[in-house]
Amino acid sequence: MKIKKLETFTNEFVCFVRLTTDSGDIGWGQTSTYNADITATIFHRQVAPWALGADVADIDGLIQRIQEKEHKFPGSYRCRALAGLDTALWDLHGRLQSKPVVELLGGAPGRLRAYASSMKRDITPADEAARLVRLRDEKGFDAFKWRVGAECGRDIDEWPGRTEEVIPVVSRALGNVAKLVDANSGFSVKRAIEVGYFLQSEGISHYEEPCPYWDFEQTRQVTQALELDVTGGEQDWDLPTWERMIHDHVVDIVQPDVMYMGGMGRTLKVASMAAAAGLPCTPHSANLSLVTICTMHLLGAIPNAGKYLELSIEGPDYYPWQEGLFLGDPFRVDSGHVTIPAGPGWGVEINPEWLSRAIHQVSIATAT
């Protein structure tokens, strides 16, 4: 069975991929979000030509071969585009076998504990505490993440004093739940350790990306200095870089992003490396697109799955582009848990109305 046609449905933020085989079977995937229209161009120019006419049986082998063919273009955009092909192939295989992807990976559909993930920094500590407490009471979440510092902030806070205020205000309001914070590369080593001691004193157990993520030595120093879990890796896509990060114990928990990585196959390699080193894998899945669906299937199968799934709590005021992507509600929360879709492939249906509004591009195999 060979790939006959690859289509993209795109706006600036999202690019869905539909793969059709020469037998008429289909699979749906997605490239990484943000600047998705640019990624779609890369997909059709630098991924599709090598994929069309290829056999669908060996997903990892095909992805690796395309990387070799495009070896002069390593980097994030290549992986963001490859994710569209990889995830469409996994969906195809699930549909062909009438199984959800989680079963193809050796797991089973079921419930996953989720942590409510806030993306906002332009929110007062009191307002952040109030909305997280409301979610605790209404949705049953027992794990929450909120933001400290400023994104790549060089020790300058979102506004003066916010970090020192938001940590205790939110933590004490939430009470006895799991507490996580994300610094988004905001601090120097000295400042990160200082904030880390404060986090520990307030019962926070997860400290994400405290220092510039590209400087492993800075993050490693913070990891060594603190008792709480220092986590990271969401931005990283290069497998040798991951090998170094894991070997040197730069972080306590690895957080690959399925879409940034280039799909499920490459993410599984990171999870496997982490498992061999005794490190948990709690992937990054910061919006309600296919990345979170893929991550649900992943966590249902890997042996070193972290304690919870990252589930964004942001709605149309923050992420207007994620509205109406799927039919139904695949992210429904019940007592702080979500359920891995049990249908074939990813187990979700992309909204035809959304597709009808998207920019449609097609690459098709030439007859031989």
C-alpha positions as CSV (number, residue, x, y, z in Angstrom):
1,M,0.0,0.0,0.0
2,K,1.5,3.3,-1.1
3,I,0.9,7.0,-0.5
4,K,-1.0,8.4,-3.4
5,K,-2.1,11.9,-2.2
6,L,-1.2,14.3,0.6
7,E,-3.5,17.3,1.3
8,T,-3.2,20.1,3.8
9,F,-5.9,22.3,5.3
10,T,-4.4,25.3,6.8
11,N,-4.7,28.7,8.4
12,E,-2.1,30.7,10.2
13,F,-2.3,28.6,13.3
14,V,-3.3,25.0,12.4
15,C,-2.4,22.7,9.5
16,F,-4.3,19.3,9.2
17,V,-2.9,16.7,6.8
18,R,-5.0,14.1,5.0
19,L,-3.1,11.1,3.6
20,T,-4.7,8.9,0.9
21,T,-3.3,5.6,-0.2
22,D,-3.5,4.0,-3.6
23,S,-6.2,1.7,-2.1
24,G,-8.3,4.8,-1.1
25,D,-7.7,4.4,2.7
26,I,-7.0,7.7,4.6
27,G,-5.3,8.9,7.7
28,W,-5.5,12.3,9.4
29,G,-2.6,14.1,11.0
30,Q,-1.4,17.6,11.9
31,T,1.8,19.6,11.7
32,S,2.8,21.7,14.6
33,T,0.7,24.8,15.4
34,Y,1.7,28.4,14.9
35,N,2.9,29.7,11.5
36,A,1.2,26.6,10.2
37,D,0.8,28.2,6.8
38,I,4.6,28.3,6.5
39,T,4.9,24.8,7.7
40,A,2.4,23.7,5.0
41,T,4.7,25.1,2.3
42,I,7.6,23.2,3.7
43,F,5.4,20.1,3.9
44,H,4.5,20.2,0.2
45,R,7.9,21.2,-1.0
46,Q,10.3,19.1,1.2
47,V,8.2,16.3,2.7
48,A,5.5,15.3,0.2
49,P,7.9,14.7,-2.8
50,W,9.8,12.0,-0.8
51,A,6.6,10.5,0.7
52,L,4.4,10.2,-2.4
53,G,4.7,6.7,-3.8
54,A,6.3,5.4,-0.6
55,D,5.0,2.3,1.2
56,V,3.1,3.1,4.3
57,A,4.3,0.0,6.3
58,D,7.4,1.5,7.9
59,I,6.6,4.8,9.4
60,D,9.9,5.4,11.2
61,G,11.9,4.3,8.2
62,L,10.1,6.7,5.9
63,I,10.5,9.6,8.3
64,Q,14.2,8.8,8.7
65,R,14.7,8.7,4.9
66,I,13.0,12.0,4.4
67,Q,15.3,13.5,7.0
68,E,18.3,12.1,5.1
69,K,17.0,13.5,1.8
70,E,16.5,16.9,3.4
71,H,19.8,16.8,5.4
72,K,20.7,20.3,4.4
73,F,17.6,21.6,6.2
74,P,17.8,20.4,9.8
75,G,15.8,22.2,12.3
76,S,12.4,22.9,13.8
77,Y,10.4,23.6,10.7
78,R,11.4,20.3,9.1
79,C,10.3,18.4,12.2
80,R,7.1,20.5,12.4
81,A,6.3,19.5,8.9
82,L,7.3,15.8,9.4
83,A,4.8,15.6,12.2
84,G,2.0,16.0,9.7
85,L,3.1,12.9,7.8
86,D,4.0,10.8,10.9
87,T,0.7,11.5,12.6
88,A,-1.4,10.8,9.5
89,L,0.4,7.5,9.1
90,W,-0.3,6.5,12.6
91,D,-4.0,7.3,12.1
92,L,-4.0,5.3,8.9
93,H,-2.6,2.3,10.6
94,G,-5.1,2.5,13.4
95,R,-8.0,2.8,10.9
96,L,-6.7,-0.1,8.9
97,Q,-6.5,-2.3,12.0
98,S,-9.7,-0.9,13.6
99,K,-7.6,0.0,16.7
100,P,-6.8,3.2,18.5
101,V,-3.2,4.3,18.3
102,V,-2.7,3.7,22.0
103,E,-3.3,0.0,21.3
104,L,-0.8,0.0,18.4
105,L,1.7,1.3,20.9
106,G,1.0,-1.5,23.3
107,G,-1.4,0.3,25.7
108,A,-5.1,0.6,26.1
109,P,-7.8,3.3,26.1
110,G,-8.7,4.6,29.6
111,R,-8.7,7.5,31.9
112,L,-5.7,9.9,32.3
113,R,-5.2,12.3,35.2
114,A,-4.8,15.8,33.8
115,Y,-3.2,18.9,35.2
116,A,-5.0,22.2,34.4
117,S,-2.4,24.3,32.6
118,S,-2.7,28.1,32.7
119,M,-1.0,29.9,29.8
120,K,-1.5,33.4,31.2
121,R,0.9,35.9,32.7
122,D,-1.2,39.0,32.1
123,I,-3.4,38.0,35.0
124,T,-3.2,39.1,38.6
125,P,-2.3,36.5,41.2
126,A,-5.8,36.9,42.8
127,D,-7.6,36.3,39.5
128,E,-5.4,33.4,38.7
129,A,-6.1,31.8,42.1
130,A,-9.8,32.4,41.7
131,R,-10.1,30.7,38.3
132,L,-8.0,27.7,39.3
133,V,-10.0,27.2,42.4
134,R,-13.1,27.3,40.4
135,L,-11.8,24.6,38.1
136,R,-10.8,22.5,41.1
137,D,-14.3,22.7,42.4
138,E,-16.2,22.4,39.1
139,K,-14.0,19.9,37.2
140,G,-12.3,18.0,39.9
141,F,-8.7,18.8,38.9
142,D,-6.2,17.9,41.5
143,A,-3.1,19.3,39.7
144,F,-2.4,22.7,38.3
145,K,0.3,24.7,36.6
146,W,0.7,28.4,36.5
147,R,3.3,30.9,35.2
148,V,6.2,32.6,37.0
149,G,8.8,35.0,35.7
150,A,8.5,36.4,32.2
151,E,9.1,34.4,29.0
152,C,12.9,34.6,28.3
153,G,12.7,37.4,30.8
154,R,16.4,37.7,31.8
155,D,15.3,38.0,35.5
156,I,12.9,40.8,34.7
157,D,9.4,39.8,36.0
158,E,6.2,40.2,34.0
159,W,5.7,43.1,36.4
160,P,7.7,43.9,39.5
161,G,7.0,41.5,42.3
162,R,4.6,39.2,40.4
163,T,6.6,36.0,40.9
164,E,6.9,36.5,44.7
165,E,3.2,37.2,44.9
166,V,1.7,34.6,42.5
167,I,3.5,31.6,44.1
168,P,2.0,31.8,47.6
169,V,-1.3,33.3,46.5
170,V,-2.2,30.5,44.1
171,S,-0.6,27.7,46.1
172,R,-2.3,28.5,49.3
173,A,-5.7,29.1,47.6
174,L,-5.5,25.7,45.9
175,G,-4.7,23.8,49.1
176,N,-3.8,20.1,48.9
177,V,-3.3,19.5,45.2
178,A,-0.3,18.9,42.9
179,K,1.3,22.2,42.1
180,L,3.5,23.0,39.0
181,V,5.0,26.2,37.7
182,D,6.5,27.2,34.4
183,A,9.2,29.9,34.0
184,N,9.6,29.7,30.2
185,S,13.4,30.3,30.2
186,G,12.9,33.3,32.4
187,F,15.7,33.2,35.0
188,S,19.5,33.2,35.4
189,V,20.9,30.4,37.5
190,K,21.1,32.5,40.7
191,R,17.6,33.8,40.3
192,A,16.2,30.4,39.3
193,I,17.6,28.8,42.4
194,E,16.3,31.6,44.6
195,V,12.8,31.2,43.1
196,G,13.2,27.4,43.4
197,Y,13.7,27.5,47.2
198,F,10.6,29.7,47.5
199,L,8.7,27.2,45.4
200,Q,9.8,24.3,47.6
201,S,8.7,26.2,50.7
202,E,5.2,26.7,49.2
203,G,4.7,23.0,48.2
204,I,5.4,23.3,44.5
205,S,6.8,20.0,43.1
206,H,7.4,20.8,39.4
207,Y,9.6,23.7,38.1
208,E,9.5,23.9,34.3
209,E,12.2,25.5,32.1
210,P,13.7,27.8,34.8
211,C,16.7,28.9,32.7
212,P,17.2,29.6,28.9
213,Y,16.3,26.1,27.6
214,W,19.3,26.1,25.1
215,D,21.8,26.4,27.9
216,F,22.0,23.0,29.5
217,E,24.6,23.8,32.0
218,Q,22.5,26.5,33.5
219,T,19.5,24.2,33.9
220,R,21.6,21.4,35.2
221,Q,23.0,23.6,38.0
222,V,19.4,24.4,39.0
223,T,18.4,20.7,38.9
224,Q,21.4,19.8,41.2
225,A,20.6,22.6,43.7
226,L,16.9,21.9,44.3
227,E,14.9,19.0,45.7
228,L,11.8,19.6,43.6
229,D,11.6,18.2,40.0
230,V,13.2,20.5,37.4
231,T,11.7,19.8,34.0
232,G,12.1,20.8,30.4
233,G,12.7,19.8,26.8
234,E,9.5,21.0,25.1
235,Q,11.5,23.1,22.5
236,D,14.0,20.4,21.6
237,W,13.7,18.3,18.5
238,D,17.3,17.0,17.8
239,L,17.8,13.4,19.0
240,P,21.5,13.8,19.8
241,T,20.6,16.8,21.9
242,W,18.1,14.7,23.8
243,E,20.7,12.1,24.3
244,R,23.0,14.6,25.9
245,M,20.2,16.1,28.0
246,I,19.2,12.8,29.4
247,H,22.8,11.4,29.8
248,D,23.8,14.5,31.7
249,H,20.6,14.6,33.8
250,V,19.9,18.2,32.9
251,V,16.3,17.8,34.0
252,D,14.4,15.4,36.3
253,I,11.5,15.0,33.9
254,V,11.6,15.1,30.1
255,Q,8.9,17.0,28.2
256,P,9.0,16.4,24.5
257,D,6.3,17.8,22.3
258,V,5.0,15.3,19.7
259,M,4.5,18.0,17.1
260,Y,7.8,19.9,17.7
261,M,9.6,16.5,17.7
262,G,8.4,15.5,14.3
263,G,5.7,13.0,15.3
264,M,5.0,10.0,17.4
265,G,7.9,7.9,16.3
266,R,10.6,10.4,17.2
267,T,8.9,11.2,20.5
268,L,8.8,7.5,21.4
269,K,12.6,7.5,20.9
270,V,12.9,10.2,23.5
271,A,10.6,8.5,25.9
272,S,12.6,5.3,25.5
273,M,15.9,7.0,26.2
274,A,14.4,8.6,29.3
275,A,13.0,5.3,30.5
276,A,16.4,3.7,30.2
277,A,17.8,6.5,32.4
278,G,15.0,6.2,34.9
279,L,13.4,9.5,34.0
280,P,9.6,10.1,33.6
281,C,8.1,11.6,30.5
282,T,5.4,14.2,30.9
283,P,5.1,15.6,27.3
284,H,4.3,19.2,26.4
285,S,0.8,19.7,25.0
286,A,-0.1,23.3,25.5
287,N,-3.2,23.7,23.3
288,L,-6.3,21.7,22.4
289,S,-5.3,20.7,18.9
290,L,-4.2,17.2,17.8
291,V,-1.0,17.5,19.9
292,T,-3.0,16.8,23.1
293,I,-4.9,13.9,21.5
294,C,-1.6,12.3,20.3
295,T,-0.1,12.9,23.8
296,M,-3.1,11.1,25.4
297,H,-2.4,8.0,23.3
298,L,1.3,8.2,24.1
299,L,0.8,8.4,27.8
300,G,-1.5,5.5,27.7
301,A,1.2,3.3,26.4
302,I,4.7,4.2,27.5
303,P,6.1,2.6,30.7
304,N,7.6,5.8,32.1
305,A,4.5,8.0,31.6
306,G,4.5,11.0,34.0
307,K,1.8,11.6,36.6
308,Y,-0.5,13.6,34.4
309,L,-1.4,15.0,31.0
310,E,-0.9,18.7,30.3
311,L,-4.4,20.1,29.5
312,S,-4.7,23.7,28.5
313,I,-7.5,25.6,30.3
314,E,-7.5,28.5,27.9
315,G,-10.6,29.3,25.9
316,P,-11.4,31.6,23.0
317,D,-10.1,34.7,24.7
318,Y,-6.6,33.3,24.6
319,Y,-6.8,30.7,21.8
320,P,-9.5,31.7,19.4
321,W,-8.0,29.6,16.7
322,Q,-8.5,26.3,18.6
323,E,-12.3,26.6,18.6
324,G,-14.3,24.2,16.5
325,L,-11.4,22.0,15.4
326,F,-13.1,18.7,16.3
327,L,-16.6,17.4,16.4
328,G,-17.8,16.6,19.9
329,D,-15.6,17.2,22.9
330,P,-12.6,14.9,23.0
331,F,-11.1,16.9,26.0
332,R,-14.1,16.5,28.3
333,V,-12.9,16.5,31.9
334,D,-14.5,14.2,34.5
335,S,-13.2,14.4,38.1
336,G,-9.9,15.8,36.9
337,H,-9.5,13.1,34.2
338,V,-9.8,12.8,30.5
339,T,-10.4,9.7,28.4
340,I,-8.1,8.4,25.7
341,P,-10.3,8.2,22.5
342,A,-11.1,4.5,21.8
343,G,-12.0,4.8,18.1
344,P,-9.7,3.8,15.3
345,G,-6.6,5.8,14.8
346,W,-6.6,9.0,16.9
347,G,-10.4,8.5,17.5
348,V,-11.4,12.0,16.7
349,E,-13.2,13.6,13.8
350,I,-12.0,16.9,12.4
351,N,-14.8,19.4,12.0
352,P,-15.8,19.6,8.3
353,E,-16.9,23.2,8.7
354,W,-13.4,24.1,9.8
355,L,-11.9,22.3,6.9
356,S,-14.2,24.1,4.5
357,R,-12.8,27.5,5.6
358,A,-9.1,26.4,5.4
359,I,-6.6,26.9,2.6
360,H,-6.5,23.6,0.7
361,Q,-3.3,22.4,-1.0
362,V,-2.7,19.0,-2.7
363,S,0.4,17.0,-3.6
364,I,-0.3,13.9,-5.7
365,A,1.8,11.0,-6.9
366,T,2.4,11.0,-10.7
367,A,1.3,7.9,-12.6
368,T,4.0,5.4,-13.4
